[in-house]
């Protein structure tokens, strides 16, 4: 039985850093970006200003339909390339599959992934499979870009607006679906969000000024924001009244349908976040909710943020970048 699913299956960020922070950095003159700033993908210089951007992501299913699972997993893996402002070019499958399951289910998972990769304009050129008691699927994705066009998570500037391109709440909704307590409208909205590529959002933003970017996945809005704030040496101020939540997700959070990953994320950000008095617990839970195939978080000048909102329906301004304060993250109503 799958106990955790989608990006909620990630290791707790605090535990992950306890290991990663002890490892010596592997240095190479051509490695422009590694894992030291927790950016979304590595950046490797091929020649002159031509860069390869590479990422890998896979997880157990969060939906019963194998085709939809393949779509979601592929969209999630491709998202890291979009979060770097780049275009995915080639991908390889990663598949763990139980020997007891019908092979048609494997085929449907791979078809779902293939269709999303085709939608992105990239191509799948192989992969690796193993037999495993729990199905897991994802991609290793590579893109290419000129050096000056690549986004980073470490360049947010004081005065920038913070733009989010997808509503939060899929982790809570997926938990409620498992408990058979989610309204069908919530389940459909979560699936629609998870299978939506961040391609169009990236395309719109690429014509604007983006100082820093990341995508919101397993470490939640607050976890990924913390990584961006720390890497940039700034603080981020969020207004909960401006943050979009999938309709119904706040009610489900109030019922206690919180994935384990949300508690792990809260433990990770707790020393670095300050909540204004009166912010309700269900809102706090959703700010730490692990997102699967979540939206982009863009740090950009206010005028560019307004253009982004005018040209991409799902985008919302949810806060701003401020000078470094005692807390990296400040949450107000």
C-alpha positions in Angstrom: 0.0 0.0 0.0 1.3 3.5 -0.9 1.5 5.5 2.4 2.7 8.7 0.8 2.2 9.8 -2.8 3.4 12.4 -5.3 5.7 15.0 -3.9 4.4 14.3 -0.4 6.7 11.2 -0.6 9.8 13.4 -0.4 12.1 13.0 2.5 11.7 15.5 5.2 13.7 18.6 4.1 15.3 18.9 7.6 16.6 15.3 7.5 17.7 15.7 3.9 19.8 18.7 4.8 21.3 16.9 7.7 23.0 14.6 5.2 23.5 16.9 2.2 25.2 19.6 4.4 27.8 17.1 5.5 28.8 16.1 1.9 31.8 17.7 0.3 30.9 19.7 -2.8 32.2 18.2 -6.0 33.7 21.0 -8.1 34.1 21.3 -11.8 35.0 24.4 -13.8 32.0 23.8 -16.1 29.5 23.2 -13.3 27.8 26.6 -13.0 25.0 25.5 -10.5 24.9 22.4 -8.3 22.8 21.6 -5.2 24.4 24.1 -2.8 21.6 26.7 -3.2 18.8 24.1 -3.5 18.1 25.4 -7.0 15.7 23.4 -9.2 18.2 21.9 -11.6 21.9 21.7 -12.3 23.5 24.0 -14.9 26.5 22.7 -16.8 28.5 24.7 -19.4 28.8 22.9 -22.7 30.7 25.5 -24.6 31.0 29.3 -24.3 27.6 30.5 -23.1 25.6 27.3 -24.1 24.4 25.5 -20.9 22.8 22.2 -20.2 20.1 22.2 -17.5 19.3 18.8 -16.0 16.9 17.5 -13.4 15.4 14.2 -12.1 12.2 13.5 -10.3 10.0 10.5 -9.6 7.5 9.4 -7.0 4.7 6.9 -6.1 1.1 7.5 -7.5 -1.3 10.0 -6.0 -4.2 9.0 -8.3 -5.6 5.6 -9.2 -5.7 6.1 -13.0 -2.2 5.0 -14.3 -2.4 7.3 -17.4 -3.2 10.3 -15.2 -0.4 9.3 -12.9 2.0 9.2 -15.8 0.9 12.7 -16.9 1.3 14.2 -13.4 4.7 12.6 -12.8 6.0 13.9 -16.2 4.6 17.4 -15.7 6.2 17.5 -12.3 9.6 16.5 -13.6 9.4 18.9 -16.6 8.6 21.7 -14.2 12.1 22.0 -12.8 13.4 22.9 -16.3 10.6 25.5 -16.7 11.6 26.9 -13.2 15.0 27.6 -14.6 13.5 29.6 -17.5 14.6 26.9 -20.0 13.0 24.6 -22.6 13.1 20.8 -22.0 14.6 18.9 -24.9 15.2 15.3 -24.0 14.0 13.0 -21.3 14.5 9.5 -20.0 11.9 7.4 -18.1 12.4 6.1 -14.5 9.9 3.4 -13.7 9.6 1.1 -10.7 6.8 -1.5 -11.3 5.4 -4.4 -9.3 5.7 -7.7 -11.2 2.1 -8.6 -9.9 0.4 -5.8 -11.8 -1.0 -6.0 -15.3 1.4 -4.8 -17.9 -1.3 -2.6 -19.4 -1.0 -0.4 -16.3 2.7 0.0 -17.1 1.8 0.9 -20.6 -0.7 3.5 -19.5 1.8 5.1 -17.1 4.4 5.4 -19.9 1.8 6.7 -22.3 0.7 9.4 -19.9 4.3 10.5 -19.4 4.9 10.4 -23.2 1.9 12.6 -24.0 3.0 15.3 -21.5 6.6 15.2 -22.8 5.2 15.5 -26.3 3.1 18.5 -25.2 6.3 20.1 -23.8 8.1 19.8 -27.2 10.7 17.4 -25.8 11.3 13.7 -26.7 11.7 10.6 -24.5 14.8 8.6 -25.6 14.9 5.6 -23.3 15.1 5.1 -19.5 15.4 2.5 -16.8 12.9 0.1 -15.1 13.1 -2.1 -12.1 10.7 -4.5 -10.3 9.5 -2.9 -7.1 6.6 -3.6 -4.7 5.4 0.0 -5.0 5.0 1.7 -8.5 7.0 4.8 -9.0 7.5 6.9 -12.1 9.3 10.0 -13.2 11.8 11.5 -15.6 15.3 12.7 -16.0 15.0 15.8 -18.1 17.6 17.9 -19.9 17.2 21.3 -21.5 19.6 23.7 -23.1 19.8 27.5 -22.9 22.1 30.5 -23.2 23.7 31.4 -19.9 22.1 34.9 -19.6 18.6 33.5 -20.1 18.7 31.0 -17.2 16.7 31.8 -14.0 18.1 31.1 -10.6 16.5 30.9 -7.1 19.2 33.2 -5.6 18.7 36.6 -7.2 15.5 37.9 -5.7 15.7 41.7 -5.2 14.2 43.9 -2.5 11.1 45.5 -3.9 10.2 42.6 -6.2 6.6 41.3 -6.3 6.2 37.6 -5.7 4.0 35.9 -8.3 2.5 32.4 -7.9 1.0 30.7 -11.0 -1.0 27.8 -9.5 -3.3 27.6 -6.5 -2.2 25.6 -3.4 -3.9 22.6 -1.9 -3.3 19.5 -3.9 -1.5 17.7 -1.1 -4.5 18.1 1.3 -6.9 17.2 -1.5 -5.0 14.0 -2.4 -5.0 13.0 1.3 -8.8 13.6 1.4 -9.2 11.5 -1.7 -7.4 8.6 0.0 -9.8 9.0 3.0 -12.8 9.1 0.6 -13.7 12.5 2.0 -12.9 14.8 -1.0 -15.8 16.2 -3.1 -15.4 15.2 -6.7 -15.0 18.9 -7.6 -11.9 19.2 -5.4 -10.4 16.0 -6.9 -11.0 17.2 -10.4 -9.5 20.6 -9.7 -6.4 19.0 -8.1 -5.9 16.7 -11.1 -6.4 19.5 -13.6 -3.8 21.6 -11.7 -1.3 18.7 -11.5 -1.4 17.8 -15.2 -1.0 21.4 -16.3 2.5 22.1 -17.6 4.2 25.2 -16.4 5.2 25.8 -20.0 2.8 28.6 -20.8 3.5 30.4 -17.5 7.2 30.2 -18.3 6.6 31.4 -21.9 4.8 34.5 -20.6 7.3 35.2 -17.9 10.3 34.8 -20.3 9.3 37.9 -22.1 9.4 39.9 -18.8 12.1 40.6 -16.2 12.4 37.7 -13.7 15.0 38.1 -11.0 14.5 34.8 -9.4 12.3 31.7 -9.8 11.5 28.3 -8.4 8.6 25.9 -8.6 6.4 24.9 -5.6 6.5 21.2 -5.1 7.1 18.8 -2.2 8.7 21.3 0.2 5.6 23.6 0.0 5.3 27.3 -0.7 7.0 28.2 2.6 9.8 25.6 2.2 10.7 26.6 -1.4 10.3 30.3 -0.5 12.8 29.8 2.4 15.3 28.3 0.0 14.9 31.3 -2.3 15.1 33.8 0.5 18.2 32.3 2.1 20.0 32.0 -1.3 19.1 35.6 -2.1 19.9 37.1 1.3 16.4 38.7 1.6 13.2 38.2 3.5 9.8 37.5 1.9 6.5 39.0 3.1 3.3 37.1 2.2 -0.3 38.2 2.5 -2.6 35.2 3.1 -5.6 37.0 1.7 -3.8 37.2 -1.7 -2.7 33.6 -1.9 -5.0 31.3 -4.1 -6.2 28.0 -2.7 -8.0 25.4 -4.7 -11.7 25.7 -3.7 -12.6 23.3 -0.9 -9.0 22.7 0.2 -9.3 25.0 3.2 -12.3 23.2 4.4 -10.6 19.8 4.1 -7.5 21.1 6.0 -9.9 22.2 8.8 -11.0 18.6 9.0 -7.4 17.6 9.7 -6.8 15.9 6.4 -3.1 17.0 6.4 -0.4 14.9 4.7 2.6 14.0 6.8 4.8 16.0 4.5 3.1 19.2 5.6 4.2 18.6 9.2 7.8 17.9 8.0 7.7 21.1 6.0 6.5 23.1 9.1 9.3 21.7 11.2 11.8 22.8 8.5 10.6 26.4 8.2 9.5 27.0 11.8 12.8 28.6 13.0 12.7 31.0 10.0 9.1 32.1 9.7 7.0 34.6 11.6 3.2 34.4 11.5 1.0 37.4 12.3 -1.4 36.7 15.2 -4.8 35.5 14.1 -3.8 33.5 11.0 -5.9 30.3 11.1 -4.4 26.9 11.4 -5.9 25.6 8.1 -4.2 28.4 6.3 -0.9 27.7 8.0 -1.3 24.0 7.0 -1.8 24.8 3.4 1.2 27.1 3.3 3.2 24.0 4.3 1.2 21.6 2.1 3.5 19.5 -0.2 2.5 20.3 -3.8 2.7 17.9 -6.6 3.4 19.5 -10.0 2.8 22.9 -8.4 3.1 26.4 -9.9 6.1 28.7 -10.5 7.1 31.3 -7.9 8.5 34.3 -9.6 10.3 37.3 -8.1 9.9 40.2 -10.5 9.4 43.9 -10.7 5.9 45.1 -9.9 5.2 46.4 -13.4 6.3 43.1 -14.9 4.2 41.2 -12.3 1.1 43.2 -13.5 1.8 42.2 -17.1 2.2 38.6 -16.0 -1.2 38.7 -14.3 -2.8 40.3 -17.4 -1.4 37.6 -19.7 -1.6 34.4 -17.6 -5.0 33.7 -15.9 -3.6 31.6 -13.1 -1.0 34.1 -11.9 -1.5 36.0 -8.6 0.7 38.5 -6.7 0.9 37.0 -3.2 3.7 39.1 -1.6 6.9 41.0 -1.9 10.6 40.8 -1.3 11.8 43.0 1.6 15.2 43.7 3.3 16.5 40.8 5.4 14.8 40.8 8.8 15.1 38.5 11.8 12.8 36.0 10.0 13.3 35.0 6.4 9.6 34.6 5.9 6.9 36.9 7.3 3.2 35.8 6.9 0.5 38.5 7.3 -3.2 38.5 6.7 
